[in-house]
Amino acid sequence: MPLLNRSEVESLIPHRDPFLWIDQVDDYDARTLTARKCFEPTLDLFRGHYPGQPVLPGVILCEMAMQAGALLIATQAQEVEMAGKVPVATRINNVKFRQMVRPGDTVVVRVELTERAGPAWFLAARLEVAGKTAAQLDFACALAPANPPAGNG
């Protein structure tokens, strides 16, 4: 049974279909979070990404890791710190793709908080399919206003 189901995930981060890449959270503590997503064969992006040999775009794996990181931040940040803010990606480094993700695969992502410096949260992620590393990356997030003022120019 998941520790956090899909509706609980949606209560913590602003992502929604068709761009929510976490089905459930299996476990979390102060420094780590483990989540998963089953990439259904009917997912529309498989139609056009390598037709006949569909593969999940690597950028979606990166986004899945960052959404898991946002969930970890949302579970650990103080309520007053989160008020009116959402976690956003500010940096991505050392991305390595090791194995293709195919239609029907379930990806398990584990994110770890490696450092916190003021408003910045530094994280590392490993994504696996059937126990084999599909991708790994380091990234950073910060809290940004949930509803930025209109008219930036």
C-alpha positions as CSV (number, residue, x, y, z in Angstrom):
1,M,0.0,0.0,0.0
2,P,1.4,3.4,-0.9
3,L,2.4,5.8,1.8
4,L,0.9,8.6,-0.3
5,N,-1.6,8.0,-3.1
6,R,-2.2,10.1,-6.2
7,S,-4.6,12.5,-4.6
8,E,-2.3,13.0,-1.6
9,V,0.6,13.7,-4.1
10,E,-1.6,16.3,-5.8
11,S,-2.2,17.9,-2.5
12,L,1.5,18.5,-2.1
13,I,2.6,19.7,-5.6
14,P,0.9,21.7,-8.3
15,H,1.4,19.2,-11.2
16,R,-1.6,17.6,-12.8
17,D,-2.4,15.4,-15.8
18,P,-1.1,15.2,-18.4
19,F,2.1,16.3,-16.7
20,L,2.1,14.6,-13.3
21,W,4.7,11.8,-13.5
22,I,4.2,10.3,-10.0
23,D,1.5,7.7,-9.3
24,Q,2.4,7.1,-5.6
25,V,5.0,7.6,-2.9
26,D,6.2,4.4,-1.4
27,D,8.3,5.9,1.4
28,Y,9.9,9.1,2.7
29,D,11.8,10.5,5.6
30,A,13.7,13.7,6.3
31,R,16.3,13.1,3.6
32,T,14.9,10.6,1.1
33,L,11.7,9.9,-0.9
34,T,10.8,6.9,-3.1
35,A,8.0,7.1,-5.6
36,R,6.8,5.3,-8.7
37,K,5.0,5.7,-12.0
38,C,3.7,3.1,-14.4
39,F,4.1,4.3,-18.0
40,E,1.0,2.9,-19.6
41,P,1.5,1.8,-23.2
42,T,-1.5,4.0,-24.2
43,L,0.4,7.2,-23.1
44,D,0.1,9.6,-26.1
45,L,3.8,10.6,-26.1
46,F,4.7,7.0,-27.1
47,R,2.9,7.5,-30.4
48,G,5.4,9.9,-31.7
49,H,8.7,9.2,-29.9
50,Y,10.4,6.6,-32.0
51,P,7.3,5.2,-33.7
52,G,7.5,1.4,-33.9
53,Q,10.1,1.3,-31.2
54,P,8.6,3.6,-28.5
55,V,10.8,4.9,-25.7
56,L,10.1,7.4,-23.0
57,P,12.0,10.7,-23.6
58,G,14.8,11.2,-21.1
59,V,13.5,14.6,-20.3
60,I,10.4,13.0,-18.8
61,L,12.7,10.9,-16.5
62,C,14.4,14.1,-15.4
63,E,11.0,15.7,-14.8
64,M,9.8,12.7,-12.8
65,A,12.9,13.0,-10.6
66,M,12.3,16.7,-10.0
67,Q,8.6,16.1,-9.2
68,A,9.8,13.6,-6.6
69,G,12.2,16.2,-5.3
70,A,9.4,18.7,-5.0
71,L,7.4,16.1,-3.0
72,L,10.3,15.6,-0.7
73,I,10.6,19.4,-0.2
74,A,6.9,19.7,0.4
75,T,6.9,17.0,3.1
76,Q,9.9,18.5,4.9
77,A,9.6,22.3,4.5
78,Q,8.0,24.2,7.4
79,E,4.4,25.1,6.8
80,V,5.2,28.8,7.1
81,E,8.1,28.4,4.6
82,M,5.8,26.7,2.0
83,A,3.0,29.2,2.4
84,G,2.1,30.6,-1.0
85,K,5.1,28.9,-2.6
86,V,5.9,25.9,-4.8
87,P,9.2,24.1,-5.4
88,V,10.8,24.8,-8.8
89,A,13.9,23.4,-10.5
90,T,16.9,25.8,-10.6
91,R,19.7,23.5,-11.8
92,I,20.3,20.1,-13.3
93,N,23.7,18.4,-13.5
94,N,25.4,15.1,-14.2
95,V,22.5,13.5,-16.0
96,K,23.2,10.0,-17.2
97,F,20.8,7.7,-19.1
98,R,21.6,4.0,-18.6
99,Q,18.6,2.1,-19.8
100,M,15.6,2.9,-22.0
101,V,12.1,3.1,-20.5
102,R,9.5,1.4,-22.7
103,P,5.7,1.4,-22.7
104,G,4.4,-0.6,-19.7
105,D,7.5,-0.1,-17.6
106,T,7.2,1.0,-14.0
107,V,9.9,3.5,-13.0
108,V,10.9,3.8,-9.3
109,V,12.6,7.0,-8.4
110,R,14.6,7.6,-5.2
111,V,15.6,11.2,-4.4
112,E,18.0,12.2,-1.7
113,L,18.5,15.6,-0.1
114,T,22.3,16.0,-0.3
115,E,22.5,19.6,1.0
116,R,20.4,22.6,2.0
117,A,21.8,26.1,1.7
118,G,19.3,28.8,2.5
119,P,16.5,28.7,0.0
120,A,18.2,26.1,-2.2
121,W,17.7,22.3,-1.9
122,F,20.3,20.1,-3.6
123,L,19.2,16.6,-4.5
124,A,20.4,13.5,-6.2
125,A,18.1,11.0,-8.0
126,R,18.3,7.5,-9.3
127,L,15.5,6.1,-11.5
128,E,15.2,2.3,-11.9
129,V,13.2,-0.1,-14.0
130,A,13.1,-3.7,-12.7
131,G,16.0,-3.0,-10.4
132,K,18.3,-1.6,-13.1
133,T,19.3,2.0,-13.3
134,A,17.5,3.9,-16.1
135,A,18.8,7.3,-15.2
136,Q,20.6,9.4,-12.6
137,L,21.0,13.1,-12.0
138,D,21.7,15.8,-9.6
139,F,19.5,18.9,-9.4
140,A,18.5,21.8,-7.2
141,C,15.2,23.4,-6.3
142,A,14.1,26.5,-4.6
143,L,10.7,27.8,-3.4
144,A,9.1,30.3,-5.7
145,P,5.8,32.3,-5.4
146,A,2.9,30.0,-6.4
147,N,1.2,32.9,-8.3
148,P,3.8,35.3,-9.6
149,P,2.6,38.8,-10.5
150,A,1.4,39.3,-14.0
151,G,3.2,41.4,-16.6
152,N,6.9,40.8,-16.5
153,G,7.7,43.2,-19.2
